[in-house]
Amino acid sequence: MPFGTATVLTNKGKAFLAERLRTSPPTYTASPKYIGMGVGATGAARTAVAADTALSTEVETRATGTESSVTTSQTNDTYQTVGTITATATRAVDESGIFDAATVGNMAASATFAVINLASADAIQFTWKVQVS
Amino acid sequence: MGEKVAKAQPRMELHAVVIRANGNVEDHGLVAASHPTLWQRLRARLDGGRLGRITTRQEL
């Protein structure tokens, strides 16, 4: 599949949402508030799909997002996590994901998008929204 | 017999704001969405400065 712009809930993300309704989720015990970014989607000709489990080429330290419930269509129907990642080198950012850990972990949602070029010390503030409609 | 499955249809959006080292802020707006509207697709192109020639509906 060629590179394209997309945002998807991954297969793990689907299990994530279902399991987090339980009183004691057995597997997905932490929220997917960690935001990662990568630079490999265009080169890998990858468009985000539900089967994604990792970014093509993740760079920089994941941001620990600030979580909230926001209203899109119904009161508090949207999970939001906002975090900022600073580049330590020149980066052509074209992918992002949300994870339940600062390293490795499970990727709940995956996105690929047109390249955003960063110089060293530039930063991106990502706002991820998952609306249950 | 009586099983009912309530299906949720999550919609994802990703917004990006670039903060340059010199303090300049560039709002790229909606950079990817799972169910983008026509307006959101166009807005994403405008916000990202990527409004090239659009020749087909699919490109929107």
Backbone of each chain as ProteinMPNN parsed JSONL, in Angstrom:
{"seq_chain_A": "MPFGTATVLTNKGKAFLAERLRTSPPTYTASPKYIGMGVGATGAARTAVAADTALSTEVETRATGTESSVTTSQTNDTYQTVGTITATATRAVDESGIFDAATVGNMAASATFAVINLASADAIQFTWKVQVS", "coords_chain_A": {"N_chain_A": [[0.854, -1.193, 0.0], [0.638, 2.201, -0.879], [2.113, 5.213, 0.526], [-0.025, 7.111, 2.584], [-2.416, 9.429, 3.969], [-3.791, 8.827, 7.093], [-5.691, 7.864, 9.949], [-6.058, 5.493, 12.374], [-7.792, 3.291, 14.593], [-6.049, 0.819, 16.146], [-5.942, -2.813, 15.942], [-5.265, -3.738, 18.445], [-5.995, -1.499, 19.794], [-8.75, -1.579, 19.599], [-9.324, -3.813, 21.201], [-8.355, -2.728, 23.459], [-10.146, -0.583, 24.069], [-12.464, -2.056, 24.568], [-11.687, -3.713, 26.676], [-11.044, -1.922, 28.66], [-13.44, -1.178, 29.673], [-14.037, -2.958, 31.572], [-14.116, -3.847, 35.079], [-11.666, -4.614, 36.161], [-9.293, -4.481, 34.035], [-7.606, -7.066, 32.379], [-5.356, -7.083, 30.663], [-4.803, -4.582, 29.332], [-3.903, -2.362, 31.205], [-2.982, 0.173, 31.578], [-3.389, 3.578, 30.55], [-3.569, 4.821, 27.144], [-1.764, 7.103, 26.912], [0.68, 7.942, 26.08], [2.586, 9.537, 23.636], [3.981, 8.959, 20.542], [6.333, 9.684, 17.889], [7.327, 9.415, 14.421], [9.499, 8.835, 11.55], [9.362, 7.286, 9.335], [7.269, 6.499, 7.603], [6.731, 7.455, 4.994], [8.996, 6.622, 3.541], [8.722, 3.897, 3.851], [6.522, 3.461, 2.418], [4.041, 3.344, 3.679], [0.746, 3.256, 4.856], [-1.271, 4.105, 7.584], [-2.791, 1.385, 9.219], [-5.187, -0.902, 10.69], [-3.827, -3.118, 11.615], [-1.397, -2.253, 12.487], [1.331, -2.251, 14.757], [3.457, -0.861, 15.604], [5.446, 2.105, 15.009], [6.993, 2.963, 11.87], [9.628, 4.046, 11.843], [10.466, 5.04, 14.688], [11.225, 8.049, 16.453], [12.894, 10.09, 18.877], [11.989, 10.767, 22.337], [9.014, 9.503, 23.747], [6.162, 11.54, 24.364], [4.595, 12.184, 27.448], [1.367, 12.296, 27.557], [-1.105, 14.8, 28.34], [-4.104, 14.012, 29.669], [-7.621, 14.103, 28.921], [-11.229, 14.292, 29.017], [-13.221, 15.212, 26.425], [-15.763, 17.076, 24.677], [-17.274, 16.155, 21.721], [-19.509, 15.317, 20.066], [-21.363, 14.305, 21.874], [-21.641, 14.804, 25.402], [-18.511, 14.554, 26.847], [-17.623, 12.518, 25.087], [-15.246, 11.968, 23.935], [-11.942, 10.879, 24.048], [-8.946, 12.47, 24.896], [-5.535, 13.138, 24.384], [-2.734, 15.098, 24.923], [0.422, 16.099, 23.915], [3.872, 17.166, 23.792], [6.635, 16.889, 21.679], [10.071, 17.234, 21.344], [12.452, 17.823, 18.825], [15.645, 16.387, 18.461], [17.311, 16.484, 16.417], [17.445, 17.128, 12.865], [14.324, 16.392, 11.504], [11.971, 14.601, 9.534], [8.93, 14.384, 9.993], [6.384, 11.991, 9.827], [4.588, 10.22, 10.911], [2.676, 8.994, 13.678], [1.755, 7.766, 16.917], [-0.281, 6.426, 19.589], [0.442, 5.118, 22.76], [0.56, 2.698, 25.468], [2.65, 2.887, 27.175], [5.815, 4.344, 28.087], [7.957, 3.39, 26.691], [8.184, 0.914, 24.145], [5.435, -1.076, 24.749], [1.836, -1.108, 24.009], [0.353, -0.214, 20.961], [-2.278, 1.882, 20.535], [-3.532, 3.527, 18.702], [-2.894, 4.623, 15.364], [-1.226, 6.771, 13.087], [-0.622, 8.213, 9.885], [0.815, 10.806, 7.967], [1.195, 13.787, 5.899], [4.525, 14.937, 5.43], [6.019, 16.703, 8.104], [8.406, 19.011, 8.539], [11.094, 19.304, 10.751], [13.56, 21.23, 12.402], [16.501, 20.802, 14.415], [15.703, 21.144, 17.822], [13.253, 22.245, 17.296], [9.756, 21.699, 17.951], [6.868, 19.521, 18.211], [3.519, 19.814, 19.042], [1.288, 17.406, 19.686], [-2.106, 16.597, 19.346], [-4.157, 14.14, 20.148], [-7.206, 12.598, 19.405], [-9.818, 10.488, 20.325], [-12.853, 9.634, 19.473], [-15.802, 8.183, 20.614], [-18.416, 7.167, 18.91]], "CA_chain_A": [[0.0, 0.0, 0.0], [1.462, 3.404, -0.891], [1.941, 6.123, 1.655], [-1.243, 7.919, 2.561], [-2.817, 10.028, 5.241], [-4.834, 8.041, 7.747], [-5.644, 7.659, 11.39], [-6.88, 4.316, 12.648], [-7.706, 2.571, 15.856], [-5.441, -0.456, 15.807], [-6.655, -3.979, 16.48], [-5.053, -3.7, 19.901], [-6.781, -0.384, 20.303], [-10.136, -2.047, 19.737], [-9.344, -4.63, 22.418], [-8.093, -1.764, 24.522], [-11.383, 0.1, 24.438], [-13.409, -3.025, 25.126], [-11.216, -4.21, 27.962], [-11.021, -0.855, 29.661], [-14.765, -1.065, 30.277], [-14.127, -3.912, 32.68], [-13.718, -3.362, 36.403], [-10.227, -4.82, 36.258], [-8.781, -4.949, 32.737], [-6.508, -7.996, 32.615], [-4.178, -6.847, 29.823], [-4.545, -3.169, 29.054], [-4.117, -1.752, 32.52], [-2.544, 1.572, 31.576], [-4.047, 4.333, 29.487], [-2.684, 5.074, 25.99], [-1.517, 8.552, 26.933], [2.03, 8.237, 25.595], [2.537, 9.905, 22.22], [5.242, 8.755, 19.84], [6.364, 10.165, 16.503], [8.301, 8.702, 13.614], [9.925, 9.466, 10.289], [9.578, 6.22, 8.353], [6.088, 6.045, 6.857], [6.858, 7.764, 3.568], [10.011, 5.728, 2.986], [8.218, 2.521, 3.87], [5.275, 3.456, 1.632], [3.081, 2.777, 4.621], [-0.418, 4.008, 5.325], [-1.727, 3.525, 8.847], [-3.864, 0.389, 9.144], [-5.543, -1.443, 12.006], [-2.868, -4.141, 12.026], [-0.152, -1.634, 12.962], [1.711, -2.467, 16.158], [4.577, 0.041, 15.904], [5.75, 3.051, 13.949], [8.045, 2.441, 10.986], [10.916, 4.482, 12.401], [10.16, 5.975, 15.774], [12.341, 8.892, 16.884], [12.718, 10.918, 20.07], [11.316, 10.194, 23.503], [7.571, 9.72, 23.731], [5.602, 12.518, 25.294], [3.548, 11.719, 28.351], [0.293, 13.222, 27.245], [-2.073, 15.277, 29.335], [-5.365, 13.404, 29.253], [-8.893, 14.705, 29.328], [-12.414, 13.907, 28.266], [-13.761, 16.413, 25.798], [-17.049, 16.871, 24.014], [-17.335, 16.366, 20.276], [-20.929, 15.268, 19.704], [-22.073, 14.101, 23.135], [-20.8, 15.216, 26.519], [-17.384, 13.687, 27.207], [-17.578, 11.328, 24.227], [-13.958, 11.914, 23.244], [-10.692, 10.802, 24.822], [-7.927, 13.341, 24.316], [-4.226, 13.205, 25.026], [-1.958, 16.166, 24.288], [1.815, 16.074, 24.35], [4.83, 17.855, 22.928], [7.906, 16.184, 21.476], [11.098, 18.12, 20.797], [13.421, 17.145, 17.96], [17.05, 16.561, 18.82], [18.023, 16.54, 15.142], [16.51, 17.4, 11.778], [13.38, 15.282, 11.38], [10.85, 14.706, 8.603], [7.947, 13.602, 10.764], [5.243, 11.59, 8.994], [3.785, 9.185, 11.563], [2.525, 9.139, 15.121], [0.925, 6.736, 17.524], [-0.437, 6.531, 21.043], [0.886, 3.877, 23.392], [0.243, 2.611, 26.898], [3.897, 2.89, 27.942], [6.785, 5.316, 27.598], [8.749, 2.662, 25.699], [7.519, -0.303, 23.656], [4.011, -0.989, 25.047], [0.848, -1.431, 22.99], [-0.067, 0.952, 20.19], [-3.741, 1.889, 20.47], [-3.952, 4.196, 17.473], [-1.769, 4.859, 14.465], [-1.515, 7.786, 12.077], [0.397, 8.625, 8.916], [0.398, 12.114, 7.44], [2.198, 14.469, 5.085], [5.726, 15.254, 6.215], [6.233, 17.973, 8.799], [9.852, 19.104, 8.718], [11.575, 19.951, 11.97], [14.99, 21.391, 12.646], [16.829, 20.465, 15.799], [15.133, 22.028, 18.857], [11.839, 22.49, 17.018], [8.903, 20.741, 18.659], [5.484, 19.367, 17.746], [2.497, 19.466, 20.021], [0.273, 16.532, 19.091], [-3.376, 16.413, 20.049], [-4.838, 12.933, 19.69], [-8.59, 12.489, 19.875], [-10.547, 9.259, 19.997], [-14.267, 9.844, 19.783], [-16.656, 7.005, 20.514], [-19.687, 7.696, 18.402]], "C_chain_A": [[0.885, 1.236, 0.0], [1.204, 4.26, 0.336], [0.643, 6.906, 1.501], [-1.533, 8.467, 3.932], [-3.948, 9.224, 5.846], [-4.631, 8.064, 9.249], [-6.568, 6.499, 11.697], [-6.725, 3.879, 14.1], [-7.133, 1.21, 15.502], [-6.28, -1.61, 16.361], [-6.477, -4.061, 18.001], [-5.864, -2.579, 20.522], [-8.238, -0.765, 20.497], [-10.28, -2.898, 21.001], [-9.175, -3.743, 23.644], [-9.391, -1.124, 25.011], [-12.357, -0.851, 25.113], [-12.979, -3.44, 26.53], [-11.263, -3.143, 29.05], [-12.399, -0.56, 30.236], [-14.9, -1.967, 31.491], [-13.652, -3.291, 34.0], [-12.206, -3.476, 36.573], [-9.717, -5.351, 34.928], [-7.583, -5.868, 32.932], [-5.233, -7.668, 31.841], [-3.831, -5.372, 29.711], [-4.851, -2.346, 30.311], [-3.699, -0.288, 32.584], [-3.185, 2.298, 30.4], [-3.049, 4.614, 28.347], [-2.347, 6.557, 25.87], [-0.159, 8.937, 26.36], [2.017, 8.431, 24.079], [3.924, 9.739, 21.612], [5.172, 9.362, 18.448], [7.483, 9.455, 15.75], [8.524, 9.377, 12.28], [9.964, 8.458, 9.129], [8.418, 5.859, 7.459], [6.23, 6.278, 5.355], [7.848, 6.813, 2.908], [9.545, 4.29, 2.901], [6.958, 2.365, 3.026], [4.145, 2.861, 2.462], [1.952, 3.756, 4.911], [-0.916, 3.321, 6.583], [-2.897, 2.567, 8.622], [-4.065, -0.208, 10.535], [-4.533, -2.467, 12.515], [-1.558, -3.559, 12.545], [0.085, -1.945, 14.436], [2.867, -1.562, 16.58], [4.711, 1.036, 14.763], [6.874, 2.481, 13.099], [9.421, 2.777, 11.534], [10.625, 5.517, 13.479], [11.409, 6.754, 16.169], [11.918, 9.675, 18.123], [11.97, 10.157, 21.18], [9.821, 10.491, 23.428], [7.173, 10.782, 24.752], [4.585, 11.822, 26.188], [2.402, 12.708, 28.236], [-0.52, 13.632, 28.459], [-3.455, 14.846, 28.86], [-6.57, 14.218, 29.713], [-10.021, 14.071, 28.532], [-13.013, 15.186, 27.712], [-15.029, 16.055, 25.029], [-16.926, 17.159, 22.525], [-18.798, 16.409, 19.825], [-21.81, 15.141, 20.942], [-21.109, 14.459, 24.271], [-19.749, 14.149, 26.844], [-17.292, 12.418, 26.367], [-16.209, 11.111, 23.594], [-12.799, 11.867, 24.229], [-9.665, 11.674, 24.126], [-6.635, 13.227, 25.098], [-3.369, 14.163, 24.217], [-0.532, 16.122, 24.812], [2.733, 16.705, 23.328], [6.141, 17.075, 22.883], [8.879, 17.136, 20.797], [12.123, 17.315, 20.001], [14.844, 17.427, 18.437], [17.941, 16.594, 17.583], [16.996, 16.907, 14.074], [15.625, 16.174, 11.567], [12.316, 15.602, 10.333], [9.742, 13.811, 9.159], [6.746, 13.266, 9.881], [4.393, 10.494, 9.636], [3.74, 9.454, 13.067], [1.643, 8.009, 15.625], [0.737, 7.035, 18.992], [-0.259, 5.139, 21.644], [0.53, 3.894, 24.88], [1.496, 2.546, 27.765], [4.861, 3.886, 27.314], [7.742, 4.697, 26.592], [8.014, 1.361, 25.377], [6.016, -0.193, 23.923], [3.125, -1.372, 23.875], [0.402, -0.154, 22.291], [-1.574, 0.902, 19.993], [-4.26, 2.556, 19.209], [-2.718, 4.587, 16.681], [-2.166, 5.899, 13.43], [-0.322, 7.981, 11.155], [-0.11, 9.903, 8.258], [1.536, 12.729, 6.638], [3.331, 14.976, 5.967], [5.654, 16.654, 6.833], [7.724, 18.036, 9.115], [10.212, 19.889, 9.974], [13.088, 20.11, 11.902], [15.244, 20.988, 14.092], [16.327, 21.563, 16.736], [13.736, 22.53, 18.518], [11.024, 21.424, 17.747], [7.544, 20.633, 17.973], [4.608, 19.065, 18.948], [1.426, 18.667, 19.29], [-0.973, 16.533, 19.977], [-4.085, 15.23, 19.409], [-6.247, 12.909, 20.262], [-9.181, 11.17, 19.41], [-11.982, 9.459, 20.449], [-15.019, 8.535, 19.617], [-18.035, 7.499, 20.109], [-20.632, 6.567, 18.041]], "O_chain_A": [[1.808, 1.318, 0.81], [0.236, 4.07, 1.073], [0.275, 7.309, 0.397], [-0.966, 8.025, 4.931], [-4.954, 8.966, 5.186], [-3.52, 8.263, 9.74], [-7.74, 6.521, 11.32], [-5.685, 4.069, 14.731], [-7.677, 0.516, 14.642], [-7.205, -1.402, 17.146], [-7.403, -4.404, 18.736], [-6.359, -2.701, 21.643], [-8.882, -0.325, 21.45], [-11.226, -2.733, 21.771], [-9.761, -3.974, 24.702], [-9.691, -1.124, 26.205], [-12.997, -0.501, 26.104], [-13.795, -3.509, 27.45], [-11.497, -3.445, 30.221], [-12.522, 0.219, 31.181], [-15.773, -1.763, 32.335], [-12.883, -2.33, 34.01], [-11.552, -2.556, 37.064], [-9.711, -6.564, 34.716], [-6.624, -5.478, 33.597], [-4.136, -7.949, 32.322], [-2.696, -4.968, 29.966], [-5.909, -1.73, 30.44], [-4.027, 0.412, 33.542], [-3.484, 1.687, 29.374], [-1.838, 4.641, 28.567], [-2.616, 7.183, 24.845], [0.126, 10.121, 26.174], [1.502, 7.593, 23.338], [4.906, 10.3, 22.098], [4.088, 9.535, 17.891], [8.445, 8.964, 16.341], [7.851, 10.343, 11.92], [10.53, 8.742, 8.073], [8.563, 4.977, 6.613], [5.894, 5.413, 4.547], [7.572, 6.264, 1.841], [9.927, 3.554, 1.991], [6.395, 1.275, 2.93], [3.399, 1.995, 2.005], [2.185, 4.935, 5.175], [-0.977, 2.093, 6.643], [-3.862, 2.892, 7.929], [-3.235, -0.044, 11.429], [-4.402, -2.659, 13.724], [-0.693, -4.307, 13.0], [-0.837, -1.909, 15.251], [3.217, -1.497, 17.758], [4.157, 0.834, 13.682], [7.623, 1.615, 13.552], [10.275, 1.902, 11.672], [10.548, 6.715, 13.207], [12.509, 6.203, 16.217], [10.73, 9.887, 18.37], [11.415, 9.078, 20.973], [9.418, 11.602, 23.083], [7.755, 10.901, 25.83], [3.813, 10.978, 25.733], [2.469, 13.82, 28.76], [-0.607, 12.914, 29.456], [-3.918, 15.255, 27.795], [-6.541, 14.91, 30.731], [-9.8, 13.408, 27.519], [-13.28, 16.13, 28.456], [-15.316, 14.886, 24.771], [-16.531, 18.251, 22.117], [-19.261, 17.407, 19.274], [-22.858, 15.778, 21.047], [-19.892, 14.415, 24.093], [-20.079, 12.988, 27.084], [-16.925, 11.359, 26.877], [-16.026, 10.182, 22.807], [-12.691, 12.704, 25.125], [-9.527, 11.623, 22.904], [-6.641, 13.22, 26.329], [-3.283, 14.063, 22.993], [-0.312, 16.11, 26.023], [2.411, 16.77, 22.142], [6.677, 16.662, 23.911], [8.545, 17.767, 19.794], [12.595, 16.269, 20.444], [15.191, 18.559, 18.771], [19.162, 16.716, 17.684], [15.802, 16.984, 14.363], [16.122, 15.052, 11.465], [11.824, 16.728, 10.254], [9.647, 12.631, 8.822], [6.159, 14.153, 9.261], [3.555, 9.898, 8.96], [4.647, 10.06, 13.639], [0.894, 7.387, 14.871], [1.499, 7.803, 19.58], [-0.739, 4.137, 21.113], [0.243, 4.939, 25.464], [1.425, 2.195, 28.943], [4.731, 4.228, 26.138], [8.281, 5.396, 25.734], [7.322, 0.791, 26.22], [5.371, 0.701, 23.375], [3.603, -1.898, 22.87], [0.111, 0.854, 22.935], [-2.089, -0.016, 19.355], [-5.32, 2.187, 18.703], [-1.65, 4.845, 17.236], [-3.301, 5.911, 12.953], [0.832, 7.923, 11.581], [-1.308, 10.063, 8.021], [2.676, 12.267, 6.684], [3.114, 15.39, 7.106], [5.286, 17.632, 6.183], [8.241, 17.212, 9.869], [9.703, 20.982, 10.218], [13.798, 19.235, 11.407], [14.313, 20.853, 14.886], [16.505, 22.752, 16.473], [13.093, 23.171, 19.349], [11.55, 20.373, 18.113], [7.126, 21.536, 17.249], [4.907, 18.187, 19.758], [0.747, 19.176, 18.398], [-0.882, 16.475, 21.203], [-4.553, 15.309, 18.273], [-6.456, 13.165, 21.448], [-9.055, 10.79, 18.246], [-12.285, 9.454, 21.643], [-14.886, 7.859, 18.597], [-18.725, 8.167, 20.879], [-21.752, 6.817, 17.596]]}, "seq_chain_B": "MGEKVAKAQPRMELHAVVIRANGNVEDHGLVAASHPTLWQRLRARLDGGRLGRITTRQEL", "coords_chain_B": {"N_chain_B": [[-29.885, -16.266, 21.639], [-31.03, -13.909, 22.623], [-28.921, -12.2, 22.371], [-27.325, -9.117, 22.158], [-25.39, -6.879, 20.36], [-23.702, -4.057, 20.986], [-22.331, -1.719, 19.009], [-19.496, 0.25, 18.956], [-18.245, 3.042, 17.223], [-15.393, 4.209, 16.862], [-13.848, 7.335, 16.261], [-11.003, 8.814, 15.037], [-8.791, 11.567, 15.488], [-6.005, 13.568, 14.613], [-4.175, 16.271, 15.553], [-1.752, 18.803, 14.886], [0.684, 21.025, 16.098], [3.347, 23.036, 15.356], [6.14, 24.103, 17.118], [8.54, 26.29, 16.688], [12.106, 26.522, 17.197], [12.792, 29.144, 17.487], [10.615, 30.247, 18.608], [8.443, 30.736, 17.0], [5.151, 29.772, 16.032], [3.426, 27.259, 14.335], [0.436, 26.293, 13.23], [-0.646, 23.315, 12.194], [-3.039, 22.197, 12.117], [-5.606, 19.805, 11.508], [-4.023, 16.907, 10.869], [-4.394, 14.272, 10.267], [-7.13, 12.024, 9.983], [-9.678, 9.686, 10.887], [-12.228, 9.642, 9.826], [-12.519, 11.845, 7.913], [-14.22, 14.83, 7.076], [-15.26, 16.423, 4.028], [-14.629, 19.118, 4.245], [-12.773, 19.054, 6.329], [-10.725, 17.642, 5.108], [-9.936, 19.434, 3.128], [-9.24, 21.582, 4.725], [-7.081, 20.529, 6.111], [-5.208, 20.389, 4.108], [-4.924, 23.076, 3.497], [-4.029, 24.133, 5.964], [-1.631, 22.863, 6.227], [-0.214, 23.967, 4.263], [-0.245, 22.722, 1.874], [-1.748, 22.887, -0.419], [-2.06, 21.85, -3.287], [-2.55, 21.306, -6.814], [-5.74, 20.097, -7.179], [-7.158, 17.456, -8.633], [-8.891, 15.364, -8.7], [-11.767, 13.912, -7.111], [-10.992, 12.011, -5.307], [-8.543, 12.878, -4.422], [-9.179, 14.796, -2.641]], "CA_chain_B": [[-31.116, -15.72, 21.077], [-31.247, -12.516, 23.001], [-27.661, -11.463, 22.396], [-27.283, -7.849, 21.446], [-24.041, -6.328, 20.295], [-23.664, -2.604, 20.806], [-21.067, -1.429, 18.338], [-18.969, 1.607, 18.993], [-17.504, 3.38, 16.008], [-14.47, 5.274, 17.248], [-13.303, 8.226, 15.241], [-9.727, 9.36, 15.499], [-8.255, 12.787, 14.875], [-4.68, 13.973, 15.078], [-3.86, 17.659, 15.254], [-0.34, 19.089, 15.163], [1.147, 22.418, 16.143], [4.813, 23.065, 15.414], [6.73, 25.223, 17.856], [9.925, 26.413, 16.226], [13.073, 26.849, 18.247], [12.816, 30.603, 17.671], [9.372, 30.659, 19.245], [7.329, 30.803, 16.056], [4.184, 28.688, 16.158], [2.735, 26.952, 13.079], [-0.658, 25.363, 13.485], [-0.917, 22.484, 11.023], [-4.432, 21.76, 12.177], [-5.892, 18.369, 11.448], [-3.083, 16.303, 9.925], [-4.917, 12.957, 9.864], [-8.404, 11.698, 10.626], [-10.22, 8.406, 10.427], [-13.441, 9.894, 9.046], [-12.499, 13.28, 7.639], [-15.225, 15.409, 6.198], [-14.661, 17.111, 2.88], [-14.053, 20.365, 4.727], [-11.579, 18.734, 7.1], [-9.648, 17.282, 4.169], [-9.462, 20.658, 2.493], [-8.605, 22.385, 5.773], [-5.781, 19.933, 6.395], [-4.293, 20.811, 3.045], [-4.668, 24.507, 3.654], [-3.243, 24.356, 7.166], [-0.287, 22.351, 6.043], [0.42, 24.641, 3.141], [-0.041, 21.707, 0.837], [-2.867, 22.962, -1.338], [-1.603, 21.776, -4.669], [-3.664, 21.146, -7.747], [-6.621, 18.975, -6.856], [-7.729, 17.11, -9.926], [-9.921, 14.339, -8.575], [-12.446, 13.905, -5.816], [-10.251, 11.137, -4.402], [-7.442, 13.63, -3.835], [-9.703, 15.541, -1.51]], "C_chain_B": [[-31.231, -14.225, 21.356], [-29.984, -11.678, 22.961], [-27.739, -10.194, 21.558], [-25.855, -7.326, 21.474], [-24.141, -4.833, 20.026], [-22.314, -2.254, 20.2], [-20.698, 0.04, 18.471], [-18.191, 1.847, 17.702], [-16.564, 4.536, 16.321], [-13.989, 6.068, 16.035], [-12.05, 8.868, 15.807], [-9.377, 10.647, 14.753], [-6.885, 13.06, 15.463], [-4.41, 15.397, 14.602], [-2.394, 17.908, 15.624], [-0.074, 20.586, 15.118], [2.661, 22.369, 16.276], [5.259, 24.311, 16.156], [8.2, 25.286, 17.471], [10.839, 26.84, 17.376], [13.13, 28.347, 18.509], [11.531, 31.14, 18.279], [8.191, 30.778, 18.304], [6.441, 29.575, 16.191], [3.47, 28.507, 14.82], [1.676, 25.902, 13.378], [-0.964, 24.593, 12.2], [-2.333, 21.931, 11.047], [-4.566, 20.252, 12.163], [-4.968, 17.723, 10.42], [-3.533, 14.91, 9.486], [-6.201, 12.695, 10.638], [-8.94, 10.4, 10.057], [-11.457, 8.597, 9.558], [-13.508, 11.367, 8.684], [-13.66, 13.709, 6.744], [-14.509, 16.079, 5.032], [-13.967, 18.389, 3.338], [-12.776, 20.093, 5.509], [-10.417, 18.367, 6.185], [-9.055, 18.532, 3.522], [-8.706, 21.512, 3.504], [-7.213, 21.847, 6.091], [-4.765, 20.344, 5.343], [-3.944, 22.277, 3.187], [-3.742, 24.766, 4.833], [-1.81, 23.913, 6.989], [0.437, 23.009, 4.893], [0.632, 23.707, 1.97], [-1.173, 21.732, -0.187], [-2.341, 23.009, -2.769], [-2.802, 21.653, -5.585], [-4.468, 19.911, -7.373], [-7.389, 18.621, -8.108], [-8.824, 16.059, -9.812], [-10.577, 14.434, -7.203], [-11.659, 13.072, -4.806], [-9.112, 11.896, -3.721], [-7.899, 14.502, -2.682], [-9.878, 14.619, -0.324]], "O_chain_B": [[-31.489, -13.411, 20.469], [-29.974, -10.555, 23.465], [-28.166, -10.212, 20.404], [-25.201, -7.34, 22.517], [-24.607, -4.407, 18.969], [-21.274, -2.473, 20.821], [-21.475, 0.937, 18.144], [-17.556, 0.937, 17.17], [-16.892, 5.698, 16.079], [-13.764, 5.53, 14.951], [-12.05, 9.395, 16.92], [-9.634, 10.788, 13.557], [-6.634, 12.82, 16.644], [-4.416, 15.681, 13.404], [-1.866, 17.3, 16.555], [-0.539, 21.303, 14.231], [3.194, 21.742, 17.191], [4.818, 25.422, 15.865], [9.0, 24.443, 17.876], [10.406, 27.427, 18.368], [13.471, 28.778, 19.61], [11.375, 32.35, 18.445], [7.053, 30.909, 18.754], [6.926, 28.47, 16.437], [2.97, 29.47, 14.238], [1.99, 24.767, 13.734], [-1.48, 25.16, 11.236], [-2.768, 21.274, 10.101], [-3.749, 19.526, 12.729], [-5.114, 17.966, 9.222], [-3.098, 14.42, 8.444], [-6.34, 13.094, 11.794], [-8.691, 10.057, 8.902], [-11.707, 7.801, 8.652], [-14.435, 12.068, 9.09], [-14.019, 13.024, 5.786], [-13.294, 16.272, 5.063], [-12.867, 18.709, 2.887], [-11.797, 20.825, 5.367], [-9.271, 18.731, 6.446], [-7.839, 18.665, 3.388], [-7.668, 22.093, 3.188], [-6.279, 22.617, 6.313], [-3.605, 20.613, 5.654], [-2.789, 22.668, 3.015], [-2.782, 25.528, 4.719], [-0.887, 24.516, 7.536], [1.573, 22.652, 4.58], [1.559, 23.873, 1.178], [-1.512, 20.696, -0.759], [-2.202, 24.075, -3.367], [-3.94, 21.873, -5.168], [-3.924, 18.812, -7.267], [-8.193, 19.419, -8.589], [-9.608, 15.885, -10.745], [-10.0, 14.974, -6.259], [-11.65, 13.371, -3.612], [-8.756, 11.596, -2.581], [-7.093, 14.901, -1.841], [-10.313, 15.059, 0.74]]}, "name": "protein", "num_of_chains": 2, "seq": "MPFGTATVLTNKGKAFLAERLRTSPPTYTASPKYIGMGVGATGAARTAVAADTALSTEVETRATGTESSVTTSQTNDTYQTVGTITATATRAVDESGIFDAATVGNMAASATFAVINLASADAIQFTWKVQVSMGEKVAKAQPRMELHAVVIRANGNVEDHGLVAASHPTLWQRLRARLDGGRLGRITTRQEL"}
